[in-house]
Amino acid sequence: MAQLSRRTFLIGAGSVLALAGCGSSNDTANSGGKAELVYRLWDEQQEVGYKAVFAAFTAENPDITVRMEVLPWDQYWTKLTTELAAGKAPDVFWLTVENFPDLAGKGVLAPLDELIAEAGLKLDSYHPNVVQSYKFEDKQLGMPKDLGVVGLLYNKDLFAKAGVTMPTELTWAPDGSGSFLEVARKLTVGSKQWGFCSWNHSQTQWLNWIASNGGHAMDKPYGTFDFAGQKSVEALQFARDLVFKWRVSPDGTRTNPPTGQATEMFYRGEVAMFPANNALLPFALPEVKFPIGVAAMPAGPSGRTVVINGLAEVMFAKSKHPEQAGKLVAFLGSEKAQKLMGDAGYIIPALNDAGAGYTAYWKKKGIDVQPFLDSAAGSTVNMPIASGWTAKVAEINKAVNDLYLDKVEVAAIAASMDKIGNDK
């Protein structure tokens, strides 16, 4: 739940105050006896849920307590990078697909295969995209945590006002045919209300267009990027055409990162349909004054394919408490822990068939989130997994900003994306 995947301007989260703690566990013996583990995350909403999870863990392991550290997104990575360089880090912490390749080969993440097996857990019980995202050289370095699934949030009031019913199946094609554009046009009113928001967000926007048009961002993990392939270029052109040809979306002067207002425009009721990771819901609900609907992303010429961007819980390889930290990681992957978080509406568990409570939670709030789960069970692709990706993705995002300004040819933008991605 998570690049914009989990940054503030994706999920709408404000700054989070850090809890006390310096990111390293106490100095008790590394096996046996009492131990305090440090667990770090960046989402203050999920912090509340984890209090129940860690209470359940300590009830089963009375000699182990867990101290949470919650840091704002940017501070989280800055502090973690500094700590790892100094040979220290929290015992267990969150990791994204985007940041995984930069840590996977450095020996700072403990392999988890043995402890997963000893705990009686099976990796094939989790969503395969999340499992594969945290595998390096045949070693599992991350415990699958959750599913960040792309769906379409929509403003039910704007639909009702326009007399439009959300179709059961939205479709799109590069030439503009399909029900999606038809609906978006009906919901666009001059330059005051937009049917859709086409903006520079890889996870919820152009990576999905590419995949559902039969293209691919890269051929395999740690492989070769192919944004300049015909199907990929068609999809990127479609993203631009929504703005400048069919005029159903605001342009990049209002939406481009890092200062754009795309999410806020949806909150304010200026955008009718807004692709989002399911992680947006807990942040969006308090901000909006309209009922939110959820639909599946439009199906393209190759059907519907959505991006899965799940988080993992990882263990510091040099933890002073490897035995206890291993127990915590195994517990976090258990059905009990994942259901505690899912049933409280925080996450779609990465554990297969554990999402019923998540659906029930949001149903009580009047939101049918089943399209997220249905999409996760259908055709999915991972976020790009590439060495040096955190640096490359920043440059790629800068290049893609031009897509939403209509100043550079799409093919040239795609070629630039490939050059950045494939540069060794």
N, C-alpha and C positions, 0 to 999 in steps of 0.2 A: 504495500500500500504505500505507498511511494505515489541534468535532465529534469524535466518538470515532474517526474513521476511522483515524488513525494515532497517536493519543495513547497514552500509556503504558498506560491501563487497557483499551485495545483489544488491543494486541499483547503486553501483559505485559512490556514492556521496562522494565528498571530505568534508573536515572540513568546517563548516559553522560558520560565525561570528555572534555572538549574537548582536541583536539590543539593544539599550539602554533600561533600565527598570529592575525592580527588582522582577517582578512577582506578584505584588499586585496592585489593582486598587486604584484610588485616594479616598479621604475621603469625597466626597460629600454625601448628604443624600441618603438613600438606596431606596427611591422611589420618583419620581418627580424630577424636576430640571435637570440640566446637569450632565452627568456621562461619565467617560472614563472607558471602559472595557479593560482588558488585555487578549489577546488571544495568546496562545503559540503553536508553531509547531516546527518541526525539518527539514522541507524540504524547502530549499531556492528557489527551482524552483516554488513550489506552493505558496510561499510568493507573487510572482509577480501576480499570478492569484487572490489571496485573496484581493489584493488592489482594484480590480474592484468589488469584492463581498462586501467589507466593504463600499465602496463608495455608492453602491446601497442601503445597509442597512441604512447608515446615511441619505441618501436622503429621506428614508421613516420614519426615526426616527431622526430628526434634533438635538435633545438634547442628543443623544448618539453617542460617537465616540469610535473607537476601535484602540488600540495600539497593534501591533504585536511584539512578541518576538520570534526570531528564534535561536534555540540552536542546537549545534551538538548532535547527538543521545545520546552518553554516558552522556554528561553534562545535557541533557534534563531530564533524569531519576534520576540522582544524585541530581540535584537541586529540582526537584519535590518531591522526597522522603523526603528531608530535610525540605522543606516548609510545606508539609502535616503534618509532625511530630510536627511542630511548630504552626499548626493551621492556616496556610495561604497557598494560592496558586493562580494561575491565575484564573480569573473568568470563562473562558472557555478554554479548552485545548484538544489536541488529546490524544486518548488512543488506545492501541492495544489489541487484543484478549489475547495475552500472558500476559500482565500486568493487565488486568481487574480483574481476580480473587483475586489478592492481595489487591485490593482497594475496591471491591464490598461490603464487609461486614464491612467496617470500618466507614461507615457513612460520608465519605468525598465526595461522589458523590450524587448530588441532583436527586431525582426521577423525571422523565420527563413525565410520563403518562398524568398528568393533563394539562401541558402546550401544549403537543402535541395535545390533544383533543381540547383544547381551540383555538388552531391555525387552526383547521380544517384539520389537517394532520391525516393520517391513517397508522398505522404501517404495515398493510398488503399491502401497496403500495411500500414497500421497499423489497429488497432481503431478504428472510427469514433467510438465514444463518447469515447475519449481525445483523438482529434484535435479533435473539436468542443468539448470542455471547455476547450481552450486557444486558441480562436480568438476574436478580438475585432476588430470592424469589418473583417471579411474579411482580417485578418492573422493568420498563425499565429505565436503568441508562445511556444509551448512545443513541445519535441521530445518526442513520446510515449515514455514510459519503460517502463511496466509496466501490468499489469492487477491491480487489487484487485477480486477477484470474490467474491461471497457464496456460501457453501456451508454445509452442515450437518456439523459435526464431531460424532462420537458415540463413546461409551465402549463398546468392544466387550465388555469384561468384564461390564458391567451388562446388556447385551443378552443375553449368554450365560446369565447367572445367572437372568434372567427368562424364558428360553426363547423369546426374540423374535428373529426374523430381520428385518433392515432390508428393507422392501419395495423393489422396483425403482423404484417411483413412489409418492411420498407425495403425498396430496391434502388440501386443506382447503376449508372454506366457512364463511361467517360464522355459520351455524346450528350449527356443530360437527360436521357430517357430514364424511366422508372418513377416509382411513387414518391421517393424521397424528395426530389427537387420540386415535384408538384405540390407536396405539402408545405415545403419551405417557402414557396412563392405565396401561398395563401396566407401565410403567417407573417409576411414582410409588409411593413407599412412605411413607405418612403424611406427616410433615413433615421426614423425614430424607433422603429421596432424591426428586428431582424428575425427571419425564420430560423436561422442557424448561425453558429459562430465557427467559421473556418479560420483557424489560427495556428501559430507555430508551436504545436505541442506534439512531440513525436509519438508518445505512448497512446494518446487518445485520438490522434488525428492521422497524420500522413502515413505512419506505419500500418495502420489498419486499411487505409485506402489501397496502399501498395499490395498488401496480402490478399485482399478480397478482389483485386483486379488480376490476380495470377502472377504478380511479381514477387520479388523478395529483396529485403534490404541487404542480406548477405547469405551466402550459400550454406554455411554451417558455422557453429561456434568457433571462434578464432580463425575464421575463414576469410573469404574475399567479399567485399561490398560490391553491390551491383545496383546502385541507385540510378545509374544511367541506362539500364535495360529498358526496352520499349514499354513493357507493362508498368514498370515503376514510374517512368516519365509520364505516361498517360494518367496515372493516379495523382502524381504531383500537379499536373496540369489541371485536373479536376478540382483539386483543392484551391487552386488559384481562380478557376472559372466560377466557383461558387461566390467569389468576391467580386470579380471584375466583369465577368460575362453575364452571369445570371443575377447578380446583385442581391443575393439573399443573406449576405454576411457583411459585417463591418470589415474594414481593411486593416492592414498592419500598423498604420499610424496610431490606431487605438488599441491594438491587441498584441503587438509584438513584445516578447520579453526583452529586457527584464522589467520594463515599466508599464507594460500593457495592462488593460483592465478587463480581460476576457471573462474571468470568473465573476468579477464584480458586476459586469453587465448582465450576466444571467441572474445574479442575486437581485438586481434592481428591477428585473422584469423587462429588460430591453431585448433579450434574446429568448426565443421560444424553445429551441432545441439545443442542448449542450452536451457533447460527448464528455464523459468523465469516468475516472476510476471509481469503483464503489466506495473507496476510502473517503471520497468527498462528502458522502451523505451526512456523517455526524457533524461536519462543519457547516454544511449548507443549510441544514434544517433550522438552526436558530437564526440564520441570516435572512431567510426569504419570508415573504408575506403571502405566498400563494402555495397551493397544494402541488407537490412534486409527483410527476409520473416517471416511470422507468420503462424504457423500451430497449429492445436489442438494436445493435448497430445495423445500419442498412446492409443488405446483402449485395455484393457486387457481381460482376460477370462470372467470377469463380466461386460464388456463394459467399457466405458470411465467415470471415476469419477475424478473430480479435486477438489483441495482444494480452498476454498474461504477464504480469509483473509482480511476482510474489516476493515477499521478504524471507530471510532466513535468520535463525538464531545461531550464532557462531561462538565458538569457545576459543579463548586466547591460548595459544600453544604453550605459553610459559606461565600459565596460572599457578599461583602458589598452592592452589587447592584443586588439582586436576580430578581427583576422585569425586569430590563434592560437586565441582562444576559439571562433570560428566553426568552426574545424577540429575542435576537441574536441567541440562539440555535434553536428556531423555524424557524427563517429566513434561517439558514444554512441548515435546512432540507427541505426547500421549493424548488419547481421546478425552480424558478428563480435562486437561488444560485447554485443549483446543476448543472443546465445547463450552467451557466457562467463558472464553472470549467471544465465541461465535453466538452463544445464546444470549449474551448481553449486547449484541449488535455491533461489536467493535470490528470484527473481521469475518470474512468468509474463510473458514479453516482450510488449510492446505490438505488436511486429511480428508480423503474421499468419503462421501456420504455423511459428513458431520455438519452439513450446512442447514439442516432443517430448523434448528433453533434460531439461526440468523434470519431466515425468512419469516419465522413466527414473530420475532422481535419487531421487525420493521412493518409487518402487517398490522400490528397493534398501533403503530403510528400512522397508519393509512397509506403506506407505501408498499407496493408489490415489487419486491426485488428479485422475483423469480427469473426475469430475463438475464440478470447477471449470472445466476447459477446455470441457466440453460446454455448461455454462451460459453461458459467455462467448460461445459461438458461437450461442446461441439468442436469445430475446427479452431485451433489456437496456434499462436506463434510466440516465441520468446522475444524479449527485448534483445537487441544486438549484444553479443558477448565477444569482446575483442580486447586484446592487450592494449594498455594505455588508453582505455576508452574514456575515462573521466576527462582527460585533456582533449581528446578528439571530439567528443560529443559537444563540448562547449564551442569548438570551431565550426562544427557542422550546424549547430543551431544558429550561429551567426550567419552562415551562408543561407539557411532556409528562411531567415527573416526576409530576404529579398523576394521570396516566393509570394509573400503577402503584401508586397509593395509594387509589384508589376513593373519593375525596372530592368530586370535581367531575364533573358530567355530561360525557360524551364530546363531545357536540355543542358544549358551551361551551368545552371545551379546544380543539377544532378551530377554532372561531371566533376564539379568542384567538391561535392560531398564524397564522391568516390575517391578522389585524390587525397582528401584529408583522412578518410577512413582506412585506406590501403597503404598510406605512408608508413614505412617502418621506422 
